[in-house]
């Protein structure tokens, strides 16, 4: 089983989302807030992750299911071959 070095936590709302990079559950390494919840914002997040040397081989994207607000970003990262976990409750 592959070990993830980084977990990317997403807090998603209708207009935007925040992303935090974690290596341990206690403290995020860095957080980026108010990223637009659209394709341009998803691309911004991907570039931000690359700037922090994070890619599909060393990370997992994690988010709560927020209906239509989380679907697009989940699919975007799945199509980029990132492992994605969606918490349903």
Contact map, one row per residue, 1 for C-alpha under 8 A:
11100000000000000000000000000000000000000000000000000000000000000000000000000000000000000
11110000000000000000000000000000000000000000000000000000000000000000000000000000000000000
11111000000000000000000000000000000000000000000000000000010000000000000000000000000000000
01111110000000000000000000000000000000000000000000000000111100000000000000000000000000000
00111110000000000000001000000000000000000000000000000000011000000000000000000000000000000
00011111000000000000111000000000000000000000000000000100011100000000000000000000000000000
00011111100000000000111000000000000000000000000000000000001111000000000000000000000000000
00000111110000000011110000000000000000000000000000000000001111000000000000000000000000000
00000011111000000011110000000000000000000000000000000000000011100000000000000000000000000
00000001111100001111000000000000000000000000000000000000000011110000000000000000000000000
00000000111110001110000000000000000000000000000000000000000000110000000000000000000000000
00000000011111011100000000000000000010000000000000000000000000110100110000000000000000000
00000000001111111000000000000000000010000000000000000000000000000100110000000000000000000
00000000000111110000000000000000000010000000000000000000000000000000100000000000000000000
00000000000011111000000000000000000110000000000000000000000000000000000000000000000000000
00000000000111111100000000000000011111000000000000000000000000000000000000000000000000000
00000000011110111110000000000000111110000000000000000000000000000000000000000000000000000
00000000011100011111000000000011111000000000000000000000000000000000000000000000000000000
00000001111000001111100000000011100000000000100000000000000000000000000000000000000000000
00000001110000000111110000011111000000000000000000000000000000000000000000000000000000000
00000111100000000011111000011110000000000000000000000000000000000000000000000000000000000
00000111100000000001111110111100000000000000000000000000000000000000000000000000000000000
00001110000000000000111110111000000000000000000000000000000000000000000000000000000000000
00000000000000000000011111110000000000000000000000000000000000000000000000000000000000000
00000000000000000000011111110000000000000000000000000000000000000000000000000000000000000
00000000000000000000000111110000000000000000000000000000000000000000000000000000000000000
00000000000000000000011111111000000000000000000000000000000000000000000000000000000000000
00000000000000000001111111111110000000000000000000000000000000000000000000000000000000000
00000000000000000001111000111110000000000000000000000000000000000000000000000000000000000
00000000000000000001110000011111000000000000000000000000000000000000000000000000000000000
00000000000000000111100000011111100000000000000000000000000000000000000000000000000000000
00000000000000000111000000000111111000000000000000000000000000000000000000000000000000000
00000000000000001110000000000011111000000000000000000000000000000000000000000000000000000
00000000000000011100000000000001111100000000000000000000000000000000000000000000000000000
00000000000000011100000000000001111110001001100000000000000000000000000000000000000000000
00000000000000111000000000000000011111011100000000000000000000000000000000000000000000000
00000000000111111000000000000000001111101100000000000000000000000000100010000000000000000
00000000000000010000000000000000000111111100000000000000000000000000000110000000000000000
00000000000000000000000000000000000011111110000000000000000000000000000010000000000000000
00000000000000000000000000000000000101111111000000000000000000000000000000000000000000000
00000000000000000000000000000000001111111111100000000000000000000000000000000000000000000
00000000000000000000000000000000000111111111110000000000000000000000000010010000000000000
00000000000000000000000000000000000000111111111000000000000000000000000000000000000000000
00000000000000000000000000000000001000011111111100000000000000000000000000000000000000000
00000000000000000010000000000000001000001111111110000000000000000000000000000000000000000
00000000000000000000000000000000000000000111111111000000000000000000000000000000000000000
00000000000000000000000000000000000000000011111111100000000000000000000000000000000000000
00000000000000000000000000000000000000000001111111110000000000000000000000000000000000000
00000000000000000000000000000000000000000000111111111110000000000000000000000000000000000
00000000000000000000000000000000000000000000011111111110000000000000000000000000000000000
00000000000000000000000000000000000000000000001111111100000000000000000000000000000000000
00000000000000000000000000000000000000000000000111111100000000000000000000000000000000000
00000000000000000000000000000000000000000000000011111110000000000000000000000000000000000
00000100000000000000000000000000000000000000000011111111111000000000000000000000000000000
00000000000000000000000000000000000000000000000011001111111000000000000000000000010000000
00000000000000000000000000000000000000000000000000000111111100000000000000000001111000000
00010000000000000000000000000000000000000000000000000111111000000000000000000000010000000
00111100000000000000000000000000000000000000000000000111111100000000000000000000000000000
00011111000000000000000000000000000000000000000000000111111110000000000000000000011000000
00010111000000000000000000000000000000000000000000000001011111000000000000000000011110000
00000011110000000000000000000000000000000000000000000000001111100000000000001000011110000
00000011110000000000000000000000000000000000000000000000000111110000000000000000000111100
00000000111100000000000000000000000000000000000000000000000011111000010000000000000011100
00000000011100000000000000000000000000000000000000000000000001111100010000000000000001111
00000000000000000000000000000000000000000000000000000000000000111110011000000000000001111
00000000000110000000000000000000000000000000000000000000000000011111111000000000000000000
00000000000000000000000000000000000000000000000000000000000000001111111000000000000000000
00000000000000000000000000000000000000000000000000000000000000000111111100000000000000000
00000000000111000000000000000000000010000000000000000000000000000111111100000000000000000
00000000000110000000000000000000000000000000000000000000000000111111111111000000000000000
00000000000000000000000000000000000000000000000000000000000000001111111111100000000000000
00000000000000000000000000000000000001000000000000000000000000000001111111110000000000000
00000000000000000000000000000000000011100100000000000000000000000000011111111000000000000
00000000000000000000000000000000000000000000000000000000000000000000011111111100000101000
00000000000000000000000000000000000000000000000000000000000000000000001111111110000000000
00000000000000000000000000000000000000000100000000000000000000000000000111111111000000000
00000000000000000000000000000000000000000000000000000000000010000000000011111111111100000
00000000000000000000000000000000000000000000000000000000000000000000000001111111111100000
00000000000000000000000000000000000000000000000000000000000000000000000000111111110000000
00000000000000000000000000000000000000000000000000000001000000000000000000011111110000000
00000000000000000000000000000000000000000000000000000001000000000000000000001111111000000
00000000000000000000000000000000000000000000000000000011101110000000000000001111111100000
00000000000000000000000000000000000000000000000000000001001110000000000000001100111110000
00000000000000000000000000000000000000000000000000000000000111000000000001001100011111000
00000000000000000000000000000000000000000000000000000000000111100000000000000000001111100
00000000000000000000000000000000000000000000000000000000000001111000000001000000000111110
00000000000000000000000000000000000000000000000000000000000001111000000000000000000011111
00000000000000000000000000000000000000000000000000000000000000011000000000000000000001111
00000000000000000000000000000000000000000000000000000000000000011000000000000000000000111
